[in-house]
Amino acid sequence: MKKKKKQKQKQKQKIYAKRPAGGGKRPSDHRAPRRGRRADRERIAPDGAFRPDGEYLFGVFHGNRRGFGFVTPDDPAAACDLGIPEGADLFVPERYTGDAMDGDRVKVRVTSVLPGERGECRVWEVTGRGREKIIGTVREENVGTVRKPRMITVVTPDDEKLPFEVVAERSGGVEARPGDKVEAAFTQFPRVGRVPRALITANFGPAGSRDANYAAILRANGISESFPDEALAEVEEQAKRTPRMTKSRRDLTGAVIFTIDGADAKDLDDAVSIEKTPSGWTLGVHIADVSYYVAPGSALDREAFARGTSVYFTDKVVPMLPPALSNGICSLNAGTRRYAQSAFISLDKNGEIVGCELAETLIKSRVRGVYGEVNDIFAKGGRSRFAKKYAEVLPALKEMKTLYRVLAAKSRRRGMLELETAEAAILLDQNGDPAEIVRRERGDAEKMIEQFMLAANEAVATLMCGRGLPCVYRVHDGPDPEKLAFFAEFAHNLGLPAAALRKDRPSPADFAATLEAASEKGIGEVVSGVALRSLAKARYSASVSRHFGLGIEKYCHFTSPIRRYPDLAVHRIVKTMLRGGDASSYRAFAVRAAEQSSENELRAVSAERAIEDMYKCVWLSRRAGEEFDGVVTAVAPYGFYVGLANTCEGLVRASSLSGYFEYDERSMSLFRGRDRFTVGTRVRVAVGRCDISSGKCDFELISKK
């Protein structure tokens, strides 16, 4: 009798024993930190130094599909006091992750620190859950016997940072069948001895379909296509406020001002003008005055704050503001009077900023410029078929091109990183499926407007900082020392100049020299990808700090308030300053706006990449077996990634290669004797298995070129 009972208990626990395909730990693998005498004793670190096992830190846990994780400390100064390098995360071995999931806030106990290296810790307590829901695929699991099967519904999370499966509650939720893509809300989080459980709250459809994955990506990143009724009601009222001249505004409706944007752009938020002066130029950058229509604390403002940014997908835009504002009353449409905030930037003959004046203005764009058309004019001049359309602004365009070249030369002198990163243009057919994928090309018109916006953002940030006013700055920290050392070694192994990268604090110019050498050798795009992974992510901050990638000391976002909340925040502070109000009262607001906008930006970028990867996967899945030329873009112990000319990418698994290949981390290569695959190796591959649900594809190696 007892034997049968034990067998039955084992069968019930079968779900606990199954590991996800990607590896990692199952729910029953969680172990709580020991709190006895052994956990409180001092231990000897591998370097022979004693470290007390009892220092606590708080931070955010970042999971990994292989079970271990990392913790980013909330207080970097406290971490530095323990000998942890500045900006470094703490490593959490798999056995010490406790109950933590990716994104959770945790209290950790530092266990060891090696001089100059990241520390090690154990999760002591989960202080806050980072997620209440998961997105995943449904399957069924038999936890009964052969004679008496008992099926339960299980959800396998899409996010590989969650290395466990979740049992779905049977009652009270949304119906789902095996193979469906669903959203599930936790009813029981992973704990020692308890399997995680969740209630299915939404069913998006078959996991292999494009529409189901599209909807799931939007939901996973908290992106809503609809606006609250209260915000829409405010839009209706604001749209009635026709722009007219007031005492606080400067009338620029007679000036030669025009926009240049992509052909499909509808939210035109920046226009430009230029004037040649004896000492250089006055560049006018005129930005839609969104702050006039979005009042602080209004329903529109609350919604914009929550969204943080417009999100640009292959087939649509999910705007930060309702279309009646973003594409309507705020958009600087040609021939229409619009409110603007204008920056008049004084530049000398070397492109250096010598002054900046800000003003509330009323403008009227002369031409709705398009990048492709302006590039044609730059190439052909008066012989361009678009010359008639741009006749009124041709002299201004000629002067702008001259200034652009001066500003581009200045950017190169200060070492602005010009990473060769390819962008994809995904062309859809009438059914919304990807018909073709090509590289998006950038001409002089795109680069010119980029330089003008950089100048405006730098000038406004410098002015705000100089006057001691609050501002939402755009900052970019220098590279992480550990990642920098890896990139320097990688560049050296490719025969690129890397000695300057081994300095304590290499400059952007040092990076730029390495990237330029890579470009000359024809591997600029590949090296740029590795360099990008060694750099910190840019973020928003209420405290001024250098933007490493641009090589600019003071920088903010001022030029796109229709689609970015930080720009709207800066406009609001500028408007208060121009009207003689107390702009210093916005300090706390600047802090909140910076923190929220940084988080929103990460969500938007994650969603945009996921949707793009999904479309690429759909395109590749319809070309199974076809062969393409490509180049190795990254190497790992389990295989190497190959990028195609049209920016699609796939994984050649090491297990699919004949013979046994070893991995060399220093040179980022897989090798067997003289046969070596490293970043930059040119290969020919065939399209293999494609998983639309994850947006990932496998390639099969045909030959090495």
CORTAGI-V641237 format. One line per field, one symbol per residue. ss: DSSP state (h for helix, s for strand, l for the rest). psi: psi as a letter, one per 40 degrees, with the letter a starting at -180 (. if undefined). burial: b if it has 16 or more other C-alpha atoms within 10 Angstrom, else e. A space follows every 10 residues. Layout:
ss = ???
psi = ???
burial = ???
This chain:
ss = lhhhhhhhhh hhlhhhhlll llllllhhhl llllllhhhh llssllllls slllssssss ssslllllss sssllhhhhh hlllllllls sslhhhllll llllssssss ssslllllss ssssssssll llssssssss ssllllllll ssssssslll llllssssll llllllllls ssssssssll sllsllssss sssssslllh hhhhhhhhhh llllllllhh hhhhhhhhll llllllllls sllllllsss slllllllls ssssssslls sssssssslh hhllllllhh hhhhhhhlsl ssllllssll llhhhhhhhl llllllssss ssssssssll llssssssss sssslllsss hhhhhhhhhh hhhlllllll hhhhhhhhhh hhhhhhhhhh hhhlllllll llssssssll lllsssssss lllhhhhhhh hhhhhhhhhh hhhhhhllll llssssllll hhhhhhhhhh hhhlllllhh hhlllllhhh hhhhhhhhhh lllhhhhhhh hhhhllllss slllllslll lslllsllll lllshhhhhh hhhhhhhhll llhhhhhhhh hhhhhhhhhh hhhhhhhhhh hhhhhhhhhh hlllllssss ssssssllss ssssllllss ssshhhllll lsssllllss ssllssssll lsssssssss sllllsssss ssssl
psi = dddddddddd ddedddehii deaaiideeh hiiheaddee iiihideeih hhgehiiiah hhiieedaai hhidgddddd deehiheiih hhideeebeh iheihihihh dihhheiiii iihdhhehhe ieiihahiii hheaiddgih hihihhidhe egfiihhhid ieaiiiihei hihhhhehih ihehiiiihh eiheahdeid dddddddddd efhheiiidd ddddddddee ghhihideih heeeighiih aidehdgheh iiiihhideb ihhhhhhhgd eddgiheidd ddddddddii hhideihhid iiddddebdd hgihehhiii hhhhhhiaee ehheihhiih ihihhdigih ddddddddde beeieeddde ddeddddddd dddddddddd dddefhhghg hhiihhhiae eeihdihihh ihaddddddd dddddddddd ddddddefii ihihihiiih dddddddddd dddefihedd eeidgiiddd dddddddddd eefddddddd ddeeiihiii iehhiihdde fhdhiiheeg edehdddddd ddddddddee agdeeedddd dddddddddd dddddddddd dddddddddd defheiiiia ihdihideai ihhideeiii hhideeihih hihhddegih ihbehhhihe hhihiihbhh gddefiiiih hdih.
burial = eeeeeeeeee beeebbebeb eeebbbbbbb bbbeeeeeee eebeeeeeee bbbbebbbbb bbbbbebbbb bbbeebeebe eebbbebbbb bbbbbbbbbb bbbbbbbbbb bbbbeeebbb bbbbbbeeeb eebbbbbbbb ebbbeeeeee ebbbbbbbeb bbbbbbbbbe eeeeebeebb bbbbbbeebb beeebbbbbb ebbbbbbbeb ebbbbbbbbb bebeeeeeee bbeebeebee eebeeeeebb bbbeebbbbb beeeebbbbb bbbbeeeeeb bbbbbbbbbb bbbbeeeebb bebbbbbbbb bbbbeeebbb bbbebbbebb bbbbeebbbb bbbbbbbbee bebeebebbb bbbbbbbbbb bbbbbbbbee eeebeebeeb eebbebbeeb bebbbbbbee bbeebbbbbb ebebbbeeee eeebeebeee eeebbbebbe bbbbbbbbbb bbbbbeeebb bbbbbbbbbb bebbbbbbbb bbebebbbeb bbeeeebbbb bbbbbbbbbe eebbbbbbbb bbebbbeebb bbebbbbbbb bbebbbbbbb bbbbbbbbbb bbbbbebeee eebeebbeeb bebbbbbbeb bebbeebbeb bbbbbbbbbb beeeeebebb bbbbbbeebb bbbbebbbbb bbbbeeeeee bebeeebbbb eeeeeebbbb bbbbbbbbbb bbbbbbbbbb beeee
